[in-house]
C-alpha cells in the first residue's frame, strides 16, 4: 500500500465515523417531530416472520411540528408497529387509526433534556474513540510501510503527521456537531 492510499483510507474511515455520529444524533429526541426519530426501530413482524426496520414497513411523515404519522404498507402490520414504538426507549405513546398510526411528540421536561444531553455527550465520546482507533490504524500502517521499505524514516514521520492532522480535524468536527446538538436539545 502506498502512503497516499493509506491516507485516503484513513480519511474515509474518519468521515464514516462522523457520518455515523450525525445519523445517531438524528435519533436523539429534541422535542420536535422528525422521521429519523423512529425510522430505524426494529419491528418483529409476525406475517413476515422476521425483524425489519420501521422504514421498510411504512411511510413516516411529519404532518405537524409535534406529530409523526406512520402509514404501514400492509395494514396487518399496524399492531406490531404500534407495539414497537410504544416499547422503544423514546417514551412515545402511539395511537392507531384506520390506515395510519399517529405518534404525538410530547414536550421534553428539563430533567429529560439533561438526560438527552448526557446521551449526546456519550455518543460524541464514542465517536472520538472510534476516530482514535482509526488514527492508530493509520499510524500502524505508516510503521508497516517503513518496515516494508515503502517509506523512509522522514516519510514515516510525515505520514504520521498527516494522520494526526486528520485526527485533529475530525475530532474538532465531532466537538462542533456535539455542541450544536446539545444546544438543540436544550432549546425550549
N, C-alpha and C positions, 0 to 999 in steps of 0.2 A: 504494500500500500504506500502511495506517495503522500508527502506531507499535506498537499492541497486537498486531496481526497479525504484525509483524516480530519482536517479542519472543517470541511463541508459536512461530514457525517456528524461531527461533534455539534456544530451549529444547528443542524437539522434536528438532532435529538433534543437539544435545549429548547428549540422552538416548539417541538411537540409537547414538552413539559408545560410550557407557557399556554399553549392551546388547551391542553387538558385542564389546567387550572381555571382558565376562563370558562370552560364548559362546566366545571364543578361549581363555580360561582353562580352560574345561571340557575342552578337548582337550589340555591340558598334563598329562603323566603325573605322578601323585603317589605311585605305588606301590600304589594300591588300584584295584580294578576299577570302571569307570564306562562305560556305553554311549556317552557323549559322546566318549570317547577315540577311537573308531573309526567312529562313525556317519557322519561326513562324508568318509570316504575315497572317492576316485574309483576306480571299478572299470570297466574296459573289459570288457563282456560280449559275447562273440562271437555268441551266439544272438540278441541284440537289436541288435547292430551299433552300439552307442553307449556313451558314458561315462555312468555312473549313480552316484549316491551309494549307499553301502552300505545306508543306512537304507531306500532304495527297493527293495532286493533281498532283504532279510532282516529277521528279528526279532532284536534284540540284547538279551540279558538277562544278569544277574549272579547265577548260582546260588550262588556263594560269594564271599567278600570279595576273593579274588585270582584270580578266574576269570571270563572272559566266554564266553558261548555265543552263536554266530551260527547261526541256523536259516534257511537260504535258502527263499524261497517256491518256487523252482524248483530242484530238486536238481542240474540240469545246470549251474548257475552256480557250484557249490561250488569247482571248481578255480580259477576266476578270482577269487573272493572270497578264497580262501586265499592266492593269489599276491599280491593287492593288500595284504593285511595284512602278509605277510612282507616285501614290498618297501617298505613305509612306513618313515619315519624314526623310528618308535616303538621299534624293537628288539624286536618281538614275534615269537614263533615259534608259529604256529597249527598245530593238529593236526586233520585232517579225520576225522570219524567217519561213521556210517551216514547220518544225516539232519541232522547239525549239525557245526559247527567249534568246537572248544574252544580258547580263547586264554588260556593262563596269563599272569598279570601278574607278572613277576619283581620281586624286591626291588630297589630302586634303590641303587646304590653312592653313597658320599659325593661322588665326582667327578661322577657323573651328576646328582645333586641340585643341585650347584653350577651345572652347565650349564643345568638347568631354571630355576634362579633367574635366571640371566642372560637366558634367553628370556622369563621373566615380566617382568623389568625392561624389556626391549626392547619387548615388547607394550604395557606401560604407557606408555612414552615415545612410541610411535607413536600411541597414543590421545590423549595430550596434544597432539601435533602436529595431529591432526585437530580437537581442541577449539579450538586456536588458529586454525585455518583457518575454523572456523565463527564464531569471535569476529570475525575480520577481515571476514567477510561481513556480520555484524551491524553492525559499525562503518561499513562501506561503505554499508549500507542507510540508516543514520542520516544520513550525508553526502548521499546521494541525496534523501532526504526533505526535508532542509533546502534543497537546490538546487531542488527542485520546489515549495518553499514550503508543504510539509505540516507542517514543524517550524520553530520559531524557533531562534535561537542557543542559548537556555537549554534548549529542548526537545531539541535535538540532544545537548547535554551530559548531560541527564537520561537520554536513551535510551542513550548510550554508557556511562554509569554502571551502568545496569541490565544491559547486555550484559556488562560487566566483572564484576558480581556473579554472574551466571550462570556465567561462565567460572571464577571462583574456586571456586564451589560444585562444579562438575563436576570440576575438577582435583583438589580435595580428595577427592571420592568415588573418583576413579581411584587416587589415592595410597593410600587406605584399602583398596580392593579388591586392589591390587597387594601391599601389605604382608601382608594376610591370606593371599593365595595363596602368597607366599614362605614364610610360616610353615608353611602346609600342606605345601608341597613338602619343606621341611627336616625336618619332623616324622618321626621314625623309628617 
